[in-house]
Amino acid sequence: MNVMRNLFKVMLLSAALAVFGCSLTGLARTVSVGVANGNVLSFFPATTNIATGDSVLWTWNSTGITPHSTTSDTNGLWDSTSVPAPHTFTQTFTSAGTFPYHCTIHVSLGMKGTIIVAAANLPPAVTITNPVSGNVFTAPANVTIQASASDTDGTVTNVQFRVGTNVVANKATAPFFGVTNNLAAGGYTLFAIASDNSGATATNQVAISVVTPVSVLLSAPQPVPPTKFRFSYTANAGLSYIVQRSTNLLSPNWTTLVTNTAGSSPVTFTDINATVNPGFYRVGRLPNP
């Protein structure tokens, strides 16, 4: 029992390490700047580069009664007021730009600094435009995956197309597309992953099904007076079919009555204007789009 308890404790510790050891990349940072150092009246460093959303923490390094401040050159943006060490002051920067600042008491002695805030990179946008999620295809299926991609603050450098984890294409420029290779019957998730010039990515996905097609068989013919005729045909749910009529089996001209997507099998079709005599009907499965 003691062995089992110890093992359980080890497992809990491993889980905790997995949680707290995860990457925090992308979170806002706090960057430190020193305020003076003895008789050296400077900010350390004088120029600080941060990203939008980051904060700057100024720490007074001098000892004694000499006061200092960190005060924005732009009136009212921030001002720590002039105070002696020990002291700290924090300012968060929510917009991009260059922000010069100074110590109000020692500005004439060159005690100045600059905060340079880089704009945060926005990820690109990507949308699979074909196929539509839920589409059904007949096996073996060569499906063209098409996508639109854009980036508001840069450029799209690549769009990668995947079937599950399998890469089928990489496209650096529009038009962005990839073609699957003879997919067997089953369910698949198709991915389009766009990358921008700053390394940010975005993903869009759709789910499709591939089925083994059944033979199209017509059955249960039934006249419905006065002008209707009804029959059924076997189909795969999600696949598209065309129903046609002719007065002559030898005629090359068949009139298309309807094109539809089967919701189930069998499909019941009713010709509401069956006035021709004789009348012949045929049903065909349409190829993959």
Secondary structure, 3 states (H helix, E strand, C coil): CHHHHHHHHHHHHHHHHHHHCCCCCCCCCEEEEEEEECCEEEEECCEEEEECCCEEEEEECCCCCCEECCEECCCCCCECCCEECCCEEEEECCCCEEEEEECCCCHHHCCEEEEEEECCCCCCEEEEEECCCCCEEECCECCEEEEEEECCCCCEEEEEEEECCEEEEEECCCCEEEECCCECCEEEEEEEEEEECCCCEEEEEEEEEEECCCCCCEEEEEEECCCEEEEEECCCCCCEEEEEEECCCCCCCCEEEEEEECCCCCEEEEECCCCCCCCEEEEEECCCC
